[in-house]
Amino acid sequence: MIYFIFEIRLTLRGLAIALSNAWGLFLIIVLLGYGLVTVPKHCFKMTDIEAMNDVSMFRVSQSEEKMMHTKLKLEDIV
């Protein structure tokens, strides 16, 4: 960057514009790269009915355990 400032006569305004463009392009590449992988992976996982059923059953069992624990605490309080 020092080379560009002295040799090409890059002004501070031009340097700021160039750096902001570079930062924006970097963020686009990183965020889109993540999204381009994650979104199809999520959609692919959603099509597996057996796996979704297993996840749902696991969540139901956790909720049932919490409900029973809360019910016992309520009975102790009453």
Biopython code that builds the backbone (N, CA, C, O; Angstrom):
import numpy as np
from Bio.PDB.StructureBuilder import StructureBuilder

atoms = [
    (1, "MET", "N", (0.816, -1.177, 0.000)),
    (1, "MET", "CA", (0.000, 0.000, 0.000)),
    (1, "MET", "C", (0.870, 1.255, 0.000)),
    (1, "MET", "O", (0.522, 2.273, -0.599)),
    (2, "ILE", "N", (1.986, 1.161, 0.672)),
    (2, "ILE", "CA", (2.893, 2.320, 0.667)),
    (2, "ILE", "C", (3.392, 2.572, -0.748)),
    (2, "ILE", "O", (3.517, 3.724, -1.163)),
    (3, "TYR", "N", (3.675, 1.514, -1.490)),
    (3, "TYR", "CA", (4.103, 1.649, -2.877)),
    (3, "TYR", "C", (3.040, 2.379, -3.697)),
    (3, "TYR", "O", (3.358, 3.294, -4.457)),
    (4, "PHE", "N", (1.790, 1.976, -3.542)),
    (4, "PHE", "CA", (0.715, 2.621, -4.289)),
    (4, "PHE", "C", (0.577, 4.098, -3.929)),
    (4, "PHE", "O", (0.306, 4.927, -4.798)),
    (5, "ILE", "N", (0.762, 4.427, -2.662)),
    (5, "ILE", "CA", (0.608, 5.816, -2.242)),
    (5, "ILE", "C", (1.671, 6.696, -2.875)),
    (5, "ILE", "O", (1.370, 7.791, -3.350)),
    (6, "PHE", "N", (2.916, 6.226, -2.887)),
    (6, "PHE", "CA", (4.002, 7.071, -3.383)),
    (6, "PHE", "C", (4.207, 6.980, -4.890)),
    (6, "PHE", "O", (4.491, 7.996, -5.525)),
    (7, "GLU", "N", (4.076, 5.828, -5.465)),
    (7, "GLU", "CA", (4.382, 5.663, -6.888)),
    (7, "GLU", "C", (3.212, 6.008, -7.802)),
    (7, "GLU", "O", (3.415, 6.630, -8.845)),
    (8, "ILE", "N", (2.022, 5.628, -7.444)),
    (8, "ILE", "CA", (0.874, 5.841, -8.314)),
    (8, "ILE", "C", (0.132, 7.121, -7.918)),
    (8, "ILE", "O", (-0.826, 7.512, -8.585)),
    (9, "ARG", "N", (0.560, 7.757, -6.864)),
    (9, "ARG", "CA", (-0.066, 8.984, -6.376)),
    (9, "ARG", "C", (-1.520, 8.738, -5.975)),
    (9, "ARG", "O", (-2.430, 9.489, -6.329)),
    (10, "LEU", "N", (-1.695, 7.660, -5.227)),
    (10, "LEU", "CA", (-3.012, 7.304, -4.735)),
    (10, "LEU", "C", (-3.354, 8.220, -3.565)),
    (10, "LEU", "O", (-2.600, 8.308, -2.595)),
    (11, "THR", "N", (-4.463, 8.884, -3.658)),
    (11, "THR", "CA", (-4.869, 9.788, -2.584)),
    (11, "THR", "C", (-5.482, 8.991, -1.438)),
    (11, "THR", "O", (-5.794, 7.808, -1.578)),
    (12, "LEU", "N", (-5.643, 9.653, -0.321)),
    (12, "LEU", "CA", (-6.225, 8.989, 0.839)),
    (12, "LEU", "C", (-7.668, 8.571, 0.562)),
    (12, "LEU", "O", (-8.124, 7.522, 1.017)),
    (13, "ARG", "N", (-8.371, 9.409, -0.189)),
    (13, "ARG", "CA", (-9.751, 9.080, -0.542)),
    (13, "ARG", "C", (-9.800, 7.840, -1.446)),
    (13, "ARG", "O", (-10.625, 6.948, -1.246)),
    (14, "GLY", "N", (-8.924, 7.798, -2.419)),
    (14, "GLY", "CA", (-8.865, 6.641, -3.312)),
    (14, "GLY", "C", (-8.473, 5.374, -2.570)),
    (14, "GLY", "O", (-8.998, 4.296, -2.849)),
    (15, "LEU", "N", (-7.543, 5.506, -1.618)),
    (15, "LEU", "CA", (-7.136, 4.358, -0.819)),
    (15, "LEU", "C", (-8.307, 3.856, 0.024)),
    (15, "LEU", "O", (-8.523, 2.648, 0.127)),
    (16, "ALA", "N", (-9.062, 4.773, 0.625)),
    (16, "ALA", "CA", (-10.208, 4.378, 1.438)),
    (16, "ALA", "C", (-11.264, 3.667, 0.587)),
    (16, "ALA", "O", (-11.855, 2.677, 1.020)),
    (17, "ILE", "N", (-11.492, 4.175, -0.615)),
    (17, "ILE", "CA", (-12.465, 3.538, -1.513)),
    (17, "ILE", "C", (-11.998, 2.138, -1.897)),
    (17, "ILE", "O", (-12.786, 1.193, -1.894)),
    (18, "ALA", "N", (-10.713, 2.008, -2.227)),
    (18, "ALA", "CA", (-10.176, 0.704, -2.617)),
    (18, "ALA", "C", (-10.251, -0.291, -1.468)),
    (18, "ALA", "O", (-10.616, -1.449, -1.671)),
    (19, "LEU", "N", (-9.905, 0.155, -0.259)),
    (19, "LEU", "CA", (-9.956, -0.749, 0.891)),
    (19, "LEU", "C", (-11.386, -1.149, 1.234)),
    (19, "LEU", "O", (-11.637, -2.298, 1.600)),
    (20, "SER", "N", (-12.320, -0.218, 1.119)),
    (20, "SER", "CA", (-13.714, -0.570, 1.419)),
    (20, "SER", "C", (-14.263, -1.543, 0.378)),
    (20, "SER", "O", (-15.021, -2.450, 0.723)),
    (21, "ASN", "N", (-13.898, -1.370, -0.868)),
    (21, "ASN", "CA", (-14.322, -2.325, -1.902)),
    (21, "ASN", "C", (-13.723, -3.701, -1.661)),
    (21, "ASN", "O", (-14.402, -4.717, -1.812)),
    (22, "ALA", "N", (-12.434, -3.731, -1.280)),
    (22, "ALA", "CA", (-11.788, -5.014, -1.006)),
    (22, "ALA", "C", (-12.446, -5.703, 0.183)),
    (22, "ALA", "O", (-12.659, -6.915, 0.158)),
    (23, "TRP", "N", (-12.769, -4.937, 1.226)),
    (23, "TRP", "CA", (-13.419, -5.512, 2.404)),
    (23, "TRP", "C", (-14.809, -6.049, 2.044)),
    (23, "TRP", "O", (-15.190, -7.134, 2.482)),
    (24, "GLY", "N", (-15.551, -5.298, 1.256)),
    (24, "GLY", "CA", (-16.875, -5.751, 0.835)),
    (24, "GLY", "C", (-16.809, -7.028, 0.009)),
    (24, "GLY", "O", (-17.610, -7.941, 0.208)),
    (25, "LEU", "N", (-15.865, -7.093, -0.908)),
    (25, "LEU", "CA", (-15.712, -8.307, -1.715)),
    (25, "LEU", "C", (-15.315, -9.499, -0.861)),
    (25, "LEU", "O", (-15.789, -10.614, -1.076)),
    (26, "PHE", "N", (-14.434, -9.256, 0.118)),
    (26, "PHE", "CA", (-14.030, -10.325, 1.025)),
    (26, "PHE", "C", (-15.230, -10.858, 1.804)),
    (26, "PHE", "O", (-15.405, -12.071, 1.915)),
    (27, "LEU", "N", (-16.060, -9.958, 2.348)),
    (27, "LEU", "CA", (-17.237, -10.389, 3.098)),
    (27, "LEU", "C", (-18.220, -11.152, 2.217)),
    (27, "LEU", "O", (-18.789, -12.155, 2.647)),
    (28, "ILE", "N", (-18.421, -10.686, 1.000)),
    (28, "ILE", "CA", (-19.322, -11.383, 0.083)),
    (28, "ILE", "C", (-18.833, -12.794, -0.192)),
    (28, "ILE", "O", (-19.615, -13.745, -0.178)),
    (29, "ILE", "N", (-17.545, -12.925, -0.440)),
    (29, "ILE", "CA", (-16.978, -14.251, -0.730)),
    (29, "ILE", "C", (-17.136, -15.171, 0.466)),
    (29, "ILE", "O", (-17.529, -16.327, 0.306)),
    (30, "VAL", "N", (-16.840, -14.684, 1.655)),
    (30, "VAL", "CA", (-16.917, -15.529, 2.852)),
    (30, "VAL", "C", (-18.360, -15.905, 3.159)),
    (30, "VAL", "O", (-18.660, -17.080, 3.374)),
    (31, "LEU", "N", (-19.252, -14.926, 3.181)),
    (31, "LEU", "CA", (-20.629, -15.205, 3.568)),
    (31, "LEU", "C", (-21.373, -16.013, 2.515)),
    (31, "LEU", "O", (-22.142, -16.908, 2.863)),
    (32, "LEU", "N", (-21.165, -15.723, 1.255)),
    (32, "LEU", "CA", (-21.823, -16.511, 0.217)),
    (32, "LEU", "C", (-21.250, -17.919, 0.146)),
    (32, "LEU", "O", (-21.973, -18.875, -0.133)),
    (33, "GLY", "N", (-19.948, -18.046, 0.399)),
    (33, "GLY", "CA", (-19.340, -19.371, 0.412)),
    (33, "GLY", "C", (-19.961, -20.245, 1.482)),
    (33, "GLY", "O", (-20.208, -21.429, 1.253)),
    (34, "TYR", "N", (-20.217, -19.672, 2.647)),
    (34, "TYR", "CA", (-20.849, -20.414, 3.732)),
    (34, "TYR", "C", (-22.291, -20.751, 3.354)),
    (34, "TYR", "O", (-22.742, -21.880, 3.549)),
    (35, "GLY", "N", (-23.008, -19.769, 2.815)),
    (35, "GLY", "CA", (-24.406, -19.982, 2.462)),
    (35, "GLY", "C", (-24.580, -20.965, 1.317)),
    (35, "GLY", "O", (-25.553, -21.719, 1.286)),
    (36, "LEU", "N", (-23.651, -20.961, 0.384)),
    (36, "LEU", "CA", (-23.756, -21.872, -0.751)),
    (36, "LEU", "C", (-23.585, -23.321, -0.335)),
    (36, "LEU", "O", (-24.021, -24.226, -1.048)),
    (37, "VAL", "N", (-22.958, -23.552, 0.806)),
    (37, "VAL", "CA", (-22.796, -24.910, 1.299)),
    (37, "VAL", "C", (-23.890, -25.268, 2.290)),
    (37, "VAL", "O", (-24.422, -26.378, 2.253)),
    (38, "THR", "N", (-24.230, -24.344, 3.172)),
    (38, "THR", "CA", (-25.140, -24.642, 4.271)),
    (38, "THR", "C", (-26.584, -24.802, 3.820)),
    (38, "THR", "O", (-27.272, -25.714, 4.280)),
    (39, "VAL", "N", (-27.050, -23.950, 2.944)),
    (39, "VAL", "CA", (-28.454, -24.007, 2.529)),
    (39, "VAL", "C", (-28.784, -25.318, 1.819)),
    (39, "VAL", "O", (-29.773, -25.953, 2.185)),
    (40, "PRO", "N", (-28.012, -25.756, 0.826)),
    (40, "PRO", "CA", (-28.340, -27.057, 0.214)),
    (40, "PRO", "C", (-28.192, -28.233, 1.185)),
    (40, "PRO", "O", (-28.932, -29.213, 1.104)),
    (41, "LYS", "N", (-27.221, -28.122, 2.106)),
    (41, "LYS", "CA", (-27.050, -29.190, 3.087)),
    (41, "LYS", "C", (-28.279, -29.289, 3.984)),
    (41, "LYS", "O", (-28.746, -30.388, 4.286)),
    (42, "HIS", "N", (-28.793, -28.154, 4.405)),
    (42, "HIS", "CA", (-29.999, -28.133, 5.240)),
    (42, "HIS", "C", (-31.198, -28.693, 4.467)),
    (42, "HIS", "O", (-31.977, -29.477, 5.008)),
    (43, "CYS", "N", (-31.339, -28.289, 3.212)),
    (43, "CYS", "CA", (-32.454, -28.792, 2.396)),
    (43, "CYS", "C", (-32.336, -30.298, 2.184)),
    (43, "CYS", "O", (-33.342, -31.008, 2.198)),
    (44, "PHE", "N", (-31.113, -30.789, 1.988)),
    (44, "PHE", "CA", (-30.900, -32.216, 1.807)),
    (44, "PHE", "C", (-31.262, -32.983, 3.072)),
    (44, "PHE", "O", (-31.864, -34.054, 3.002)),
    (45, "LYS", "N", (-30.892, -32.431, 4.240)),
    (45, "LYS", "CA", (-31.217, -33.092, 5.497)),
    (45, "LYS", "C", (-32.719, -33.099, 5.747)),
    (45, "LYS", "O", (-33.240, -34.041, 6.344)),
    (46, "MET", "N", (-33.418, -32.068, 5.301)),
    (46, "MET", "CA", (-34.861, -31.992, 5.508)),
    (46, "MET", "C", (-35.612, -33.037, 4.683)),
    (46, "MET", "O", (-36.749, -33.368, 5.019)),
    (47, "THR", "N", (-35.018, -33.559, 3.628)),
    (47, "THR", "CA", (-35.684, -34.558, 2.799)),
    (47, "THR", "C", (-35.584, -35.964, 3.379)),
    (47, "THR", "O", (-36.318, -36.859, 2.961)),
    (48, "ASP", "N", (-34.677, -36.166, 4.343)),
    (48, "ASP", "CA", (-34.516, -37.483, 4.965)),
    (48, "ASP", "C", (-35.564, -37.632, 6.073)),
    (48, "ASP", "O", (-35.383, -37.140, 7.187)),
    (49, "ILE", "N", (-36.642, -38.306, 5.750)),
    (49, "ILE", "CA", (-37.780, -38.403, 6.662)),
    (49, "ILE", "C", (-37.433, -39.206, 7.912)),
    (49, "ILE", "O", (-37.868, -38.856, 9.009)),
    (50, "GLU", "N", (-36.665, -40.265, 7.761)),
    (50, "GLU", "CA", (-36.313, -41.085, 8.920)),
    (50, "GLU", "C", (-35.460, -40.309, 9.913)),
    (50, "GLU", "O", (-35.678, -40.395, 11.121)),
    (51, "ALA", "N", (-34.503, -39.561, 9.416)),
    (51, "ALA", "CA", (-33.653, -38.772, 10.308)),
    (51, "ALA", "C", (-34.463, -37.680, 11.002)),
    (51, "ALA", "O", (-34.272, -37.429, 12.192)),
    (52, "MET", "N", (-35.363, -37.033, 10.271)),
    (52, "MET", "CA", (-36.205, -36.008, 10.873)),
    (52, "MET", "C", (-37.122, -36.615, 11.932)),
    (52, "MET", "O", (-37.384, -35.990, 12.960)),
    (53, "ASN", "N", (-37.610, -37.831, 11.686)),
    (53, "ASN", "CA", (-38.436, -38.529, 12.662)),
    (53, "ASN", "C", (-37.632, -38.833, 13.921)),
    (53, "ASN", "O", (-38.141, -38.670, 15.030)),
    (54, "ASP", "N", (-36.385, -39.271, 13.768)),
    (54, "ASP", "CA", (-35.529, -39.559, 14.917)),
    (54, "ASP", "C", (-35.272, -38.295, 15.737)),
    (54, "ASP", "O", (-35.320, -38.328, 16.966)),
    (55, "VAL", "N", (-35.005, -37.202, 15.065)),
    (55, "VAL", "CA", (-34.760, -35.931, 15.761)),
    (55, "VAL", "C", (-36.017, -35.493, 16.502)),
    (55, "VAL", "O", (-35.947, -35.052, 17.649)),
    (56, "SER", "N", (-37.153, -35.615, 15.849)),
    (56, "SER", "CA", (-38.417, -35.218, 16.484)),
    (56, "SER", "C", (-38.719, -36.088, 17.701)),
    (56, "SER", "O", (-39.159, -35.575, 18.731)),
    (57, "MET", "N", (-38.491, -37.378, 17.598)),
    (57, "MET", "CA", (-38.736, -38.273, 18.726)),
    (57, "MET", "C", (-37.802, -37.953, 19.888)),
    (57, "MET", "O", (-38.208, -38.028, 21.048)),
    (58, "PHE", "N", (-36.562, -37.600, 19.588)),
    (58, "PHE", "CA", (-35.619, -37.223, 20.632)),
    (58, "PHE", "C", (-36.084, -35.954, 21.336)),
    (58, "PHE", "O", (-36.026, -35.865, 22.563)),
    (59, "ARG", "N", (-36.540, -34.981, 20.570)),
    (59, "ARG", "CA", (-37.033, -33.734, 21.174)),
    (59, "ARG", "C", (-38.283, -33.987, 22.019)),
    (59, "ARG", "O", (-38.454, -33.383, 23.078)),
    (60, "VAL", "N", (-39.148, -34.877, 21.549)),
    (60, "VAL", "CA", (-40.355, -35.201, 22.309)),
    (60, "VAL", "C", (-39.972, -35.841, 23.635)),
    (60, "VAL", "O", (-40.541, -35.500, 24.672)),
    (61, "SER", "N", (-39.018, -36.758, 23.617)),
    (61, "SER", "CA", (-38.619, -37.419, 24.864)),
    (61, "SER", "C", (-37.990, -36.428, 25.834)),
    (61, "SER", "O", (-38.217, -36.520, 27.041)),
    (62, "GLN", "N", (-37.203, -35.480, 25.326)),
    (62, "GLN", "CA", (-36.640, -34.455, 26.205)),
    (62, "GLN", "C", (-37.741, -33.591, 26.816)),
    (62, "GLN", "O", (-37.704, -33.275, 28.006)),
    (63, "SER", "N", (-38.706, -33.218, 26.005)),
    (63, "SER", "CA", (-39.806, -32.395, 26.505)),
    (63, "SER", "C", (-40.623, -33.151, 27.540)),
    (63, "SER", "O", (-41.060, -32.577, 28.538)),
    (64, "GLU", "N", (-40.827, -34.437, 27.301)),
    (64, "GLU", "CA", (-41.588, -35.254, 28.247)),
    (64, "GLU", "C", (-40.853, -35.366, 29.578)),
    (64, "GLU", "O", (-41.479, -35.308, 30.637)),
    (65, "GLU", "N", (-39.528, -35.527, 29.537)),
    (65, "GLU", "CA", (-38.750, -35.585, 30.770)),
    (65, "GLU", "C", (-38.838, -34.270, 31.537)),
    (65, "GLU", "O", (-38.984, -34.276, 32.759)),
    (66, "LYS", "N", (-38.750, -33.150, 30.836)),
    (66, "LYS", "CA", (-38.869, -31.846, 31.490)),
    (66, "LYS", "C", (-40.254, -31.669, 32.098)),
    (66, "LYS", "O", (-40.392, -31.129, 33.195)),
    (67, "MET", "N", (-41.277, -32.126, 31.384)),
    (67, "MET", "CA", (-42.645, -32.007, 31.878)),
    (67, "MET", "C", (-42.824, -32.828, 33.154)),
    (67, "MET", "O", (-43.426, -32.355, 34.117)),
    (68, "MET", "N", (-42.308, -34.044, 33.162)),
    (68, "MET", "CA", (-42.431, -34.904, 34.346)),
    (68, "MET", "C", (-41.678, -34.293, 35.526)),
    (68, "MET", "O", (-42.174, -34.313, 36.652)),
    (69, "HIS", "N", (-40.504, -33.758, 35.282)),
    (69, "HIS", "CA", (-39.720, -33.127, 36.338)),
    (69, "HIS", "C", (-40.464, -31.927, 36.911)),
    (69, "HIS", "O", (-40.512, -31.743, 38.127)),
    (70, "THR", "N", (-41.040, -31.121, 36.042)),
    (70, "THR", "CA", (-41.799, -29.953, 36.475)),
    (70, "THR", "C", (-43.058, -30.380, 37.233)),
    (70, "THR", "O", (-43.428, -29.754, 38.227)),
    (71, "LYS", "N", (-43.708, -31.435, 36.770)),
    (71, "LYS", "CA", (-44.911, -31.940, 37.437)),
    (71, "LYS", "C", (-44.580, -32.423, 38.847)),
    (71, "LYS", "O", (-45.342, -32.168, 39.780)),
    (72, "LEU", "N", (-43.461, -33.112, 39.013)),
    (72, "LEU", "CA", (-43.047, -33.580, 40.341)),
    (72, "LEU", "C", (-42.720, -32.409, 41.258)),
    (72, "LEU", "O", (-43.059, -32.430, 42.441)),
    (73, "LYS", "N", (-42.065, -31.394, 40.718)),
    (73, "LYS", "CA", (-41.760, -30.210, 41.530)),
    (73, "LYS", "C", (-43.051, -29.509, 41.965)),
    (73, "LYS", "O", (-43.163, -29.037, 43.096)),
    (74, "LEU", "N", (-44.013, -29.450, 41.060)),
    (74, "LEU", "CA", (-45.306, -28.836, 41.373)),
    (74, "LEU", "C", (-46.029, -29.619, 42.460)),
    (74, "LEU", "O", (-46.618, -29.021, 43.361)),
    (75, "GLU", "N", (-45.995, -30.943, 42.390)),
    (75, "GLU", "CA", (-46.643, -31.776, 43.409)),
    (75, "GLU", "C", (-45.964, -31.585, 44.764)),
    (75, "GLU", "O", (-46.639, -31.565, 45.793)),
    (76, "ASP", "N", (-44.640, -31.445, 44.778)),
    (76, "ASP", "CA", (-43.925, -31.200, 46.030)),
    (76, "ASP", "C", (-44.317, -29.850, 46.628)),
    (76, "ASP", "O", (-44.446, -29.720, 47.845)),
    (77, "ILE", "N", (-44.502, -28.867, 45.786)),
    (77, "ILE", "CA", (-44.858, -27.542, 46.263)),
    (77, "ILE", "C", (-46.278, -27.543, 46.811)),
    (77, "ILE", "O", (-46.559, -26.929, 47.840)),
    (78, "VAL", "N", (-47.176, -28.244, 46.107)),
    (78, "VAL", "CA", (-48.581, -28.291, 46.536)),
    (78, "VAL", "C", (-48.669, -29.117, 47.806)),
    (78, "VAL", "O", (-49.757, -29.295, 48.353)),
]
sb = StructureBuilder()
sb.init_structure("model")
sb.init_model(0)
sb.init_chain("A")
sb.init_seg("    ")
for serial, (resi, resn, name, xyz) in enumerate(atoms, 1):
    if name == "N":
        sb.init_residue(resn, " ", resi, " ")
    sb.init_atom(name, np.array(xyz, "f"), 0.0, 1.0, " ", f" {name:<3s}", serial, name[0])
structure = sb.get_structure()
